Amino acid sequence: MAKRLISPALLFALAFGLAAVPTRAAEPSSAAGKKRSSSGYKLSYTPIYQFESDMDAGGKFAVQRHFLRFGTNRFINRNWMVGLGLGFDYEQWDFTSAAGLAGVSLWDDIFRTSISIPIFYSPGNQWRFGFIPTADFAGASGAEVDESASYGAVLTAAYTVGDDLTVGFGAGLFERLDQTEAFPFLVIDWQISDRLQLTNPFEAGPVGPAGLELIYTPNDRWEIGVGGAYRSYRFRLDDSSTVADGIGEVDFTAPFVRVGRQLGKQWRLNINGGATIDGSITIEDKDANELGSTDYDTAPFVGIMLECKF
């Protein structure tokens, strides 16, 4: 198994949609000195279309992605909060004139289910600590479920500096289909002004919950975000393919623009657009030995996210 250091932005892609991660306004608070036991729920659906792109190995492809997320959290007392995040992803790949890669026929569909249990503790000062165990099952059509599991955990520590800035750090360790990955990352939530914020978006946006985003809020209903992320994900191949139980990996960097509007108290709509750049597709055998890879051209994408909080 290989162990490597990866981009900090990959934390949020690997954390599989942590809908229960708290912001400053939703964290355990000891200042009030009261027990908080109310729960909140969030459900979102995000369809995204990535336009056709040429592969260096020959052929083209386009992708339709669908992210479905459910999250809830509960304040156990003034110091502790526990959450639950569930996710289901579906990707439909449309390859054209592609003969395959490393002798392997390329996939049509990728499925991913995930679960996370975020646990956060506030000792009664400006510090907050988190422990986030996660697991998912990711595979192409025909892959064995018991061969498609990834799992790991993230530890975080964040410090609130006044009312406008929370900054912290963390580390994650994940076993992703015969590949062990360890990485540090930066946590930031900076209210630069009344209208401007720099933060790590935890929503299932155009590239999954990932990266950094600068958000401008002209009023209570509208917001405009500009950001970027690096994403890498792995999935098990069909057990009846040329390379039985092989592994596919997709990597890309994605700058994006987002326009969001609040629709009443419970609903929110985001419209996203951007491009995947520096993208690559890699094929490995079942023991994670690389068999072949190809880069692909920059591909624009568009998407929406409809979210309900209740």
C-alpha positions as a Markdown table, in Angstrom:
| # | Residue | x | y | z |
|---|---|---|---|---|
| 1 | Met | 0.0 | 0.0 | 0.0 |
| 2 | Ala | 1.2 | 3.5 | -0.8 |
| 3 | Lys | 1.2 | 6.3 | 1.6 |
| 4 | Arg | 1.2 | 9.8 | 0.3 |
| 5 | Leu | 0.5 | 13.4 | 1.2 |
| 6 | Ile | -2.4 | 14.9 | -0.7 |
| 7 | Ser | -4.0 | 18.3 | -1.2 |
| 8 | Pro | -5.7 | 19.8 | 1.9 |
| 9 | Ala | -8.8 | 20.4 | -0.2 |
| 10 | Leu | -9.3 | 16.7 | -0.6 |
| 11 | Leu | -10.4 | 16.5 | 3.0 |
| 12 | Phe | -13.9 | 17.6 | 2.2 |
| 13 | Ala | -14.2 | 15.3 | -0.8 |
| 14 | Leu | -13.1 | 12.3 | 1.3 |
| 15 | Ala | -15.3 | 13.3 | 4.2 |
| 16 | Phe | -18.3 | 12.4 | 2.0 |
| 17 | Gly | -20.6 | 15.3 | 2.5 |
| 18 | Leu | -20.4 | 16.3 | 6.1 |
| 19 | Ala | -23.8 | 18.0 | 6.3 |
| 20 | Ala | -23.6 | 18.1 | 10.1 |
| 21 | Val | -20.3 | 20.1 | 10.4 |
| 22 | Pro | -21.1 | 23.1 | 12.5 |
| 23 | Thr | -20.4 | 26.8 | 11.8 |
| 24 | Arg | -19.8 | 29.3 | 14.6 |
| 25 | Ala | -23.5 | 30.0 | 14.8 |
| 26 | Ala | -24.4 | 26.3 | 15.2 |
| 27 | Glu | -21.8 | 25.0 | 17.5 |
| 28 | Pro | -22.0 | 23.8 | 21.1 |
| 29 | Ser | -22.0 | 26.9 | 23.3 |
| 30 | Ser | -21.0 | 27.0 | 26.9 |
| 31 | Ala | -21.5 | 30.8 | 27.3 |
| 32 | Ala | -25.2 | 30.5 | 27.7 |
| 33 | Gly | -24.8 | 27.8 | 30.4 |
| 34 | Lys | -27.9 | 26.0 | 29.2 |
| 35 | Lys | -28.4 | 22.6 | 27.8 |
| 36 | Arg | -29.2 | 22.6 | 24.1 |
| 37 | Ser | -30.9 | 19.5 | 22.7 |
| 38 | Ser | -32.7 | 20.7 | 19.6 |
| 39 | Ser | -32.0 | 18.9 | 16.3 |
| 40 | Gly | -31.7 | 20.3 | 12.8 |
| 41 | Tyr | -32.1 | 18.4 | 9.5 |
| 42 | Lys | -30.8 | 19.2 | 6.0 |
| 43 | Leu | -31.6 | 17.6 | 2.7 |
| 44 | Ser | -30.0 | 18.6 | -0.6 |
| 45 | Tyr | -30.0 | 17.4 | -4.2 |
| 46 | Thr | -27.2 | 18.5 | -6.7 |
| 47 | Pro | -27.3 | 17.6 | -10.4 |
| 48 | Ile | -24.2 | 18.6 | -12.4 |
| 49 | Tyr | -23.4 | 18.2 | -16.1 |
| 50 | Gln | -19.7 | 18.1 | -17.2 |
| 51 | Phe | -19.5 | 18.8 | -20.9 |
| 52 | Glu | -17.6 | 16.7 | -23.4 |
| 53 | Ser | -13.8 | 16.6 | -23.1 |
| 54 | Asp | -11.1 | 14.9 | -25.2 |
| 55 | Met | -8.8 | 12.3 | -23.7 |
| 56 | Asp | -5.1 | 12.2 | -24.6 |
| 57 | Ala | -5.4 | 8.4 | -25.0 |
| 58 | Gly | -8.1 | 8.9 | -27.6 |
| 59 | Gly | -11.8 | 9.4 | -27.5 |
| 60 | Lys | -14.1 | 11.7 | -25.6 |
| 61 | Phe | -16.4 | 11.6 | -22.6 |
| 62 | Ala | -19.1 | 13.6 | -20.8 |
| 63 | Val | -20.4 | 13.1 | -17.2 |
| 64 | Gln | -23.7 | 13.6 | -15.5 |
| 65 | Arg | -23.3 | 13.7 | -11.7 |
| 66 | His | -26.0 | 13.6 | -9.0 |
| 67 | Phe | -25.4 | 14.2 | -5.3 |
| 68 | Leu | -28.0 | 13.5 | -2.7 |
| 69 | Arg | -27.2 | 14.4 | 0.9 |
| 70 | Phe | -29.0 | 14.2 | 4.3 |
| 71 | Gly | -27.6 | 15.5 | 7.5 |
| 72 | Thr | -28.7 | 16.1 | 11.1 |
| 73 | Asn | -27.0 | 17.2 | 14.3 |
| 74 | Arg | -28.0 | 17.2 | 18.0 |
| 75 | Phe | -26.6 | 19.3 | 20.9 |
| 76 | Ile | -26.2 | 16.7 | 23.7 |
| 77 | Asn | -25.3 | 19.5 | 26.2 |
| 78 | Arg | -23.5 | 22.8 | 26.2 |
| 79 | Asn | -20.2 | 21.2 | 25.3 |
| 80 | Trp | -21.0 | 18.3 | 22.9 |
| 81 | Met | -22.7 | 17.9 | 19.5 |
| 82 | Val | -23.1 | 14.7 | 17.5 |
| 83 | Gly | -24.2 | 14.5 | 13.9 |
| 84 | Leu | -25.1 | 12.1 | 11.2 |
| 85 | Gly | -24.4 | 12.5 | 7.5 |
| 86 | Leu | -25.7 | 10.2 | 4.7 |
| 87 | Gly | -24.9 | 10.5 | 1.0 |
| 88 | Phe | -25.6 | 8.9 | -2.3 |
| 89 | Asp | -23.8 | 9.8 | -5.5 |
| 90 | Tyr | -24.5 | 8.6 | -9.0 |
| 91 | Glu | -22.4 | 9.4 | -12.1 |
| 92 | Gln | -23.3 | 8.5 | -15.7 |
| 93 | Trp | -20.3 | 8.5 | -18.0 |
| 94 | Asp | -20.7 | 8.8 | -21.8 |
| 95 | Phe | -17.6 | 7.7 | -23.6 |
| 96 | Thr | -17.3 | 8.2 | -27.4 |
| 97 | Ser | -14.8 | 6.5 | -29.6 |
| 98 | Ala | -12.8 | 5.4 | -26.5 |
| 99 | Ala | -11.2 | 2.0 | -27.0 |
| 100 | Gly | -10.4 | 1.6 | -23.3 |
| 101 | Leu | -7.4 | 2.2 | -21.1 |
| 102 | Ala | -4.7 | -0.3 | -20.2 |
| 103 | Gly | -6.8 | -3.0 | -21.9 |
| 104 | Val | -9.8 | -2.3 | -19.7 |
| 105 | Ser | -13.2 | -1.3 | -21.0 |
| 106 | Leu | -14.3 | 1.9 | -19.4 |
| 107 | Trp | -17.3 | 2.2 | -17.2 |
| 108 | Asp | -20.9 | 3.5 | -17.8 |
| 109 | Asp | -22.0 | 4.2 | -14.2 |
| 110 | Ile | -20.4 | 4.9 | -10.8 |
| 111 | Phe | -22.3 | 4.5 | -7.6 |
| 112 | Arg | -21.3 | 5.8 | -4.1 |
| 113 | Thr | -23.0 | 5.6 | -0.7 |
| 114 | Ser | -21.5 | 7.2 | 2.4 |
| 115 | Ile | -22.0 | 7.7 | 6.1 |
| 116 | Ser | -20.2 | 10.0 | 8.6 |
| 117 | Ile | -20.7 | 10.6 | 12.3 |
| 118 | Pro | -19.2 | 14.0 | 13.2 |
| 119 | Ile | -18.6 | 14.5 | 16.9 |
| 120 | Phe | -17.6 | 18.0 | 18.2 |
| 121 | Tyr | -16.5 | 19.1 | 21.6 |
| 122 | Ser | -16.2 | 22.7 | 23.0 |
| 123 | Pro | -14.5 | 22.8 | 26.4 |
| 124 | Gly | -16.0 | 26.2 | 27.3 |
| 125 | Asn | -13.5 | 28.6 | 25.7 |
| 126 | Gln | -12.6 | 29.6 | 22.2 |
| 127 | Trp | -11.4 | 26.1 | 21.2 |
| 128 | Arg | -13.5 | 23.4 | 19.4 |
| 129 | Phe | -12.4 | 19.9 | 18.6 |
| 130 | Gly | -13.8 | 17.4 | 16.2 |
| 131 | Phe | -13.6 | 13.7 | 15.4 |
| 132 | Ile | -15.3 | 12.6 | 12.2 |
| 133 | Pro | -15.2 | 8.9 | 11.3 |
| 134 | Thr | -16.5 | 8.2 | 7.8 |
| 135 | Ala | -17.0 | 5.2 | 5.5 |
| 136 | Asp | -18.2 | 4.8 | 1.9 |
| 137 | Phe | -18.8 | 2.2 | -0.8 |
| 138 | Ala | -17.8 | 3.3 | -4.3 |
| 139 | Gly | -17.9 | 1.2 | -7.5 |
| 140 | Ala | -18.7 | 1.0 | -11.1 |
| 141 | Ser | -21.7 | -1.1 | -12.3 |
| 142 | Gly | -21.1 | -4.7 | -11.5 |
| 143 | Ala | -18.5 | -4.1 | -8.8 |
| 144 | Glu | -18.6 | -6.2 | -5.6 |
| 145 | Val | -19.9 | -4.2 | -2.7 |
| 146 | Asp | -17.6 | -5.8 | -0.2 |
| 147 | Glu | -14.6 | -4.9 | -2.3 |
| 148 | Ser | -15.6 | -1.3 | -2.7 |
| 149 | Ala | -15.3 | 0.0 | 0.9 |
| 150 | Ser | -13.2 | 3.0 | 2.0 |
| 151 | Tyr | -13.0 | 4.3 | 5.5 |
| 152 | Gly | -11.1 | 6.7 | 7.8 |
| 153 | Ala | -11.3 | 9.6 | 10.2 |
| 154 | Val | -10.5 | 13.3 | 10.5 |
| 155 | Leu | -9.4 | 15.1 | 13.7 |
| 156 | Thr | -9.8 | 18.9 | 13.9 |
| 157 | Ala | -9.0 | 21.7 | 16.3 |
| 158 | Ala | -10.3 | 25.3 | 15.7 |
| 159 | Tyr | -9.9 | 28.5 | 17.6 |
| 160 | Thr | -12.3 | 31.4 | 17.5 |
| 161 | Val | -10.5 | 34.8 | 17.4 |
| 162 | Gly | -13.1 | 37.4 | 18.3 |
| 163 | Asp | -16.5 | 37.4 | 16.5 |
| 164 | Asp | -15.2 | 37.4 | 12.9 |
| 165 | Leu | -12.5 | 34.7 | 12.6 |
| 166 | Thr | -12.2 | 31.0 | 13.3 |
| 167 | Val | -9.0 | 29.3 | 12.2 |
| 168 | Gly | -7.7 | 25.8 | 12.9 |
| 169 | Phe | -6.0 | 22.8 | 11.6 |
| 170 | Gly | -6.6 | 19.1 | 11.3 |
| 171 | Ala | -5.4 | 15.8 | 10.0 |
| 172 | Gly | -7.0 | 12.9 | 8.2 |
| 173 | Leu | -6.1 | 9.3 | 7.6 |
| 174 | Phe | -8.1 | 7.2 | 5.0 |
| 175 | Glu | -7.8 | 3.8 | 3.5 |
| 176 | Arg | -9.1 | 4.2 | 0.0 |
| 177 | Leu | -9.2 | 0.9 | -1.9 |
| 178 | Asp | -5.7 | -0.4 | -1.1 |
| 179 | Gln | -4.2 | 3.0 | -0.8 |
| 180 | Thr | -3.5 | 4.7 | 2.5 |
| 181 | Glu | -3.6 | 8.5 | 2.5 |
| 182 | Ala | -2.6 | 10.9 | 5.3 |
| 183 | Phe | -3.0 | 14.7 | 5.0 |
| 184 | Pro | -3.0 | 17.9 | 7.0 |
| 185 | Phe | -5.5 | 20.7 | 6.2 |
| 186 | Leu | -6.4 | 24.3 | 7.2 |
| 187 | Val | -9.8 | 25.2 | 8.6 |
| 188 | Ile | -10.9 | 28.8 | 8.1 |
| 189 | Asp | -14.1 | 30.8 | 8.6 |
| 190 | Trp | -13.3 | 34.5 | 8.2 |
| 191 | Gln | -16.0 | 37.2 | 8.2 |
| 192 | Ile | -13.9 | 39.8 | 6.4 |
| 193 | Ser | -16.7 | 42.4 | 6.4 |
| 194 | Asp | -20.5 | 42.5 | 6.7 |
| 195 | Arg | -20.8 | 41.4 | 3.1 |
| 196 | Leu | -17.6 | 39.3 | 2.5 |
| 197 | Gln | -16.6 | 35.9 | 3.9 |
| 198 | Leu | -13.8 | 33.4 | 3.3 |
| 199 | Thr | -14.6 | 29.8 | 4.3 |
| 200 | Asn | -14.4 | 26.1 | 3.5 |
| 201 | Pro | -17.7 | 25.2 | 1.9 |
| 202 | Phe | -19.1 | 22.0 | 3.4 |
| 203 | Glu | -22.0 | 21.7 | 1.0 |
| 204 | Ala | -22.1 | 19.2 | -1.9 |
| 205 | Gly | -21.4 | 21.9 | -4.5 |
| 206 | Pro | -20.1 | 21.6 | -8.0 |
| 207 | Val | -17.1 | 19.5 | -7.1 |
| 208 | Gly | -18.3 | 17.9 | -3.9 |
| 209 | Pro | -17.8 | 19.5 | -0.5 |
| 210 | Ala | -14.3 | 20.8 | -1.0 |
| 211 | Gly | -11.8 | 23.7 | -1.2 |
| 212 | Leu | -12.1 | 27.4 | -0.4 |
| 213 | Glu | -14.8 | 29.9 | -1.3 |
| 214 | Leu | -15.0 | 33.7 | -1.1 |
| 215 | Ile | -18.6 | 34.7 | -0.6 |
| 216 | Tyr | -20.2 | 38.1 | -1.3 |
| 217 | Thr | -23.6 | 38.7 | 0.3 |
| 218 | Pro | -25.3 | 41.8 | -1.1 |
| 219 | Asn | -28.5 | 41.3 | 1.0 |
| 220 | Asp | -30.4 | 38.7 | 3.0 |
| 221 | Arg | -31.5 | 36.7 | 0.0 |
| 222 | Trp | -28.7 | 36.6 | -2.4 |
| 223 | Glu | -25.0 | 35.6 | -2.3 |
| 224 | Ile | -22.3 | 35.1 | -4.9 |
| 225 | Gly | -19.3 | 32.8 | -4.3 |
| 226 | Val | -16.0 | 32.3 | -6.2 |
| 227 | Gly | -13.9 | 29.4 | -5.2 |
| 228 | Gly | -11.9 | 26.3 | -6.2 |
| 229 | Ala | -11.0 | 22.8 | -5.1 |
| 230 | Tyr | -8.9 | 19.8 | -6.0 |
| 231 | Arg | -10.8 | 16.5 | -6.0 |
| 232 | Ser | -9.6 | 12.9 | -6.2 |
| 233 | Tyr | -11.8 | 9.8 | -5.8 |
| 234 | Arg | -11.4 | 6.1 | -6.3 |
| 235 | Phe | -13.9 | 3.3 | -7.1 |
| 236 | Arg | -13.9 | -0.4 | -7.7 |
| 237 | Leu | -14.3 | -1.7 | -11.3 |
| 238 | Asp | -16.5 | -4.5 | -12.5 |
| 239 | Asp | -15.4 | -7.8 | -11.2 |
| 240 | Ser | -16.0 | -9.4 | -14.6 |
| 241 | Ser | -13.8 | -6.9 | -16.5 |
| 242 | Thr | -10.4 | -7.6 | -18.1 |
| 243 | Val | -8.8 | -6.5 | -14.8 |
| 244 | Ala | -11.2 | -8.1 | -12.3 |
| 245 | Asp | -11.7 | -6.0 | -9.2 |
| 246 | Gly | -9.5 | -3.3 | -10.6 |
| 247 | Ile | -9.6 | 0.3 | -9.4 |
| 248 | Gly | -10.4 | 3.5 | -11.2 |
| 249 | Glu | -9.3 | 6.9 | -10.1 |
| 250 | Val | -10.4 | 10.4 | -11.3 |
| 251 | Asp | -8.5 | 13.6 | -10.4 |
| 252 | Phe | -9.2 | 17.2 | -11.3 |
| 253 | Thr | -9.0 | 20.8 | -10.1 |
| 254 | Ala | -12.1 | 22.9 | -10.4 |
| 255 | Pro | -12.5 | 26.7 | -10.1 |
| 256 | Phe | -16.2 | 27.6 | -9.9 |
| 257 | Val | -18.7 | 30.5 | -9.5 |
| 258 | Arg | -21.9 | 30.1 | -7.5 |
| 259 | Val | -25.0 | 32.3 | -7.2 |
| 260 | Gly | -27.4 | 31.4 | -4.4 |
| 261 | Arg | -30.8 | 32.6 | -3.4 |
| 262 | Gln | -32.8 | 32.0 | -0.3 |
| 263 | Leu | -36.3 | 30.8 | -1.0 |
| 264 | Gly | -38.3 | 31.4 | 2.2 |
| 265 | Lys | -37.1 | 30.1 | 5.5 |
| 266 | Gln | -36.4 | 26.5 | 4.6 |
| 267 | Trp | -35.4 | 26.4 | 0.9 |
| 268 | Arg | -32.3 | 27.6 | -0.9 |
| 269 | Leu | -31.2 | 27.4 | -4.6 |
| 270 | Asn | -27.7 | 27.6 | -5.9 |
| 271 | Ile | -26.6 | 27.8 | -9.5 |
| 272 | Asn | -23.0 | 26.7 | -10.2 |
| 273 | Gly | -20.7 | 27.0 | -13.2 |
| 274 | Gly | -17.0 | 26.3 | -13.7 |
| 275 | Ala | -14.5 | 24.0 | -15.3 |
| 276 | Thr | -12.5 | 20.9 | -14.5 |
| 277 | Ile | -8.8 | 21.5 | -15.3 |
| 278 | Asp | -5.7 | 19.3 | -15.1 |
| 279 | Gly | -7.9 | 16.2 | -15.1 |
| 280 | Ser | -6.7 | 12.6 | -15.3 |
| 281 | Ile | -8.1 | 9.1 | -15.3 |
| 282 | Thr | -6.0 | 6.2 | -13.9 |
| 283 | Ile | -6.6 | 2.4 | -14.0 |
| 284 | Glu | -5.0 | 0.1 | -11.4 |
| 285 | Asp | -5.2 | -3.6 | -10.8 |
| 286 | Lys | -6.8 | -5.0 | -7.7 |
| 287 | Asp | -3.6 | -4.5 | -5.6 |
| 288 | Ala | -3.4 | -0.8 | -6.6 |
| 289 | Asn | -0.6 | -1.2 | -9.1 |
| 290 | Glu | -1.0 | 1.4 | -11.9 |
| 291 | Leu | -1.7 | -0.1 | -15.3 |
| 292 | Gly | -2.3 | 3.1 | -17.3 |
| 293 | Ser | -3.5 | 6.6 | -17.2 |
| 294 | Thr | -4.6 | 9.5 | -19.4 |
| 295 | Asp | -5.1 | 13.2 | -19.0 |
| 296 | Tyr | -8.1 | 15.0 | -20.4 |
| 297 | Asp | -8.8 | 18.5 | -21.7 |
| 298 | Thr | -10.4 | 21.2 | -19.7 |
| 299 | Ala | -14.2 | 20.6 | -19.4 |
| 300 | Pro | -16.8 | 23.2 | -18.4 |
| 301 | Phe | -19.6 | 22.2 | -16.1 |
| 302 | Val | -22.9 | 23.6 | -14.9 |
| 303 | Gly | -25.2 | 22.5 | -12.0 |
| 304 | Ile | -27.7 | 23.5 | -9.4 |
| 305 | Met | -28.2 | 22.6 | -5.8 |
| 306 | Leu | -31.6 | 22.6 | -4.1 |
| 307 | Glu | -31.5 | 22.5 | -0.3 |
| 308 | Cys | -34.1 | 22.2 | 2.4 |
| 309 | Lys | -33.5 | 22.8 | 6.1 |
| 310 | Phe | -36.2 | 21.6 | 8.6 |
